[in-house]
Amino acid sequence: MIDVMKRVNEIVEVFSKFIERDDLENGNRYLLAAIETLIYEHLAGFIEADKLMEAARSLRDKIVEGPAYANPFIMEVLGILEEKVDEENISEALEKIRRLHLEERLDRIEV
């Protein structure tokens, strides 16, 4: 099993480095990819549903506390996972992630 809270801290640390460098685009792309990775690790059986929900909640809280600067649509994906981790929410989160990957830019931090 994966130490999810350790992973969350690592994700926030890497995201923070991008923000420190004023590289919001790559920071948000990294954050999106990291969330997607957590979902696939859950689907493969390495992360339990309750741990994925906890990770989403913690990741969202830590980003809001600082460094902030996350794209609001990425924060919405975390909100979906925070609410419930079931087949429907996983599908919804993955569909939003797929659409976000197609966006030309992810450095927008306002809707």
C-alpha positions in Angstrom: 0.0 0.0 0.0 1.0 3.6 -0.6 1.6 6.1 2.1 -1.0 8.6 0.8 -0.3 11.4 3.3 3.4 11.2 2.5 2.5 11.4 -1.2 0.2 14.4 -0.6 3.1 16.3 1.1 5.4 15.5 -1.8 2.9 16.7 -4.3 2.4 20.0 -2.4 6.2 20.4 -2.2 6.7 19.9 -5.9 3.8 22.2 -6.7 5.2 24.8 -4.4 8.5 24.7 -6.2 6.8 25.6 -9.5 4.9 28.4 -7.8 8.0 29.8 -6.3 9.5 30.0 -9.8 6.3 31.7 -11.1 5.6 28.7 -13.3 1.9 28.4 -12.8 1.4 26.5 -16.1 3.7 23.6 -15.2 2.7 23.7 -11.6 -0.9 23.2 -12.5 -0.1 20.5 -15.1 2.0 18.7 -12.5 -0.9 18.9 -10.0 -3.4 17.6 -12.5 -1.1 14.7 -13.4 -0.5 13.9 -9.7 -4.2 13.7 -9.0 -4.8 11.5 -12.0 -2.0 9.2 -10.8 -3.7 8.9 -7.4 -6.9 7.9 -9.1 -5.2 5.3 -11.2 -3.4 3.9 -8.2 -6.8 3.6 -6.5 -8.2 1.8 -9.5 -5.3 -0.6 -9.4 -6.0 -1.3 -5.7 -3.0 0.5 -4.2 -5.1 3.2 -2.5 -8.4 2.5 -0.7 -11.4 4.7 -1.4 -11.4 6.4 2.0 -7.6 7.1 1.7 -8.2 8.7 -1.7 -10.9 10.9 -0.3 -8.6 11.8 2.6 -5.8 12.6 0.2 -8.1 14.8 -1.9 -9.3 16.7 1.1 -5.8 17.1 2.5 -4.3 18.2 -0.8 -7.0 20.7 -1.3 -6.6 22.1 2.2 -2.8 22.3 1.9 -2.9 24.1 -1.4 -5.5 26.6 -0.2 -3.3 27.3 2.9 -0.4 28.0 0.6 1.0 28.0 -2.1 -2.5 28.6 -3.5 -2.4 29.4 -7.3 -4.2 26.2 -8.3 -6.4 26.3 -11.3 -10.1 26.3 -10.0 -11.0 23.4 -12.3 -8.3 21.3 -10.8 -9.6 22.2 -7.3 -13.1 21.1 -8.6 -11.6 17.6 -9.4 -10.3 17.4 -5.8 -13.8 18.4 -4.6 -15.4 15.5 -6.6 -13.0 13.1 -5.0 -13.5 14.6 -1.5 -17.2 14.1 -1.8 -17.2 10.4 -2.5 -15.0 7.9 -4.3 -17.2 5.6 -6.3 -17.5 4.6 -9.9 -19.6 7.6 -10.8 -17.3 10.2 -9.2 -14.2 8.5 -10.5 -15.6 8.7 -14.0 -16.6 12.3 -13.6 -13.1 13.2 -12.2 -11.3 11.4 -15.0 -13.5 13.1 -17.6 -12.8 16.5 -16.2 -9.0 15.7 -16.1 -9.2 14.5 -19.7 -10.7 17.8 -20.7 -8.2 19.8 -18.7 -5.3 18.0 -20.4 -6.7 19.4 -23.7 -6.7 23.0 -22.4 -4.0 25.2 -24.0 -3.2 26.8 -20.7 -3.7 25.9 -17.1 -2.1 28.9 -15.5 -5.5 30.7 -15.0 -6.3 30.8 -11.3 -9.7 32.5 -11.7 -12.9 31.3 -13.3 
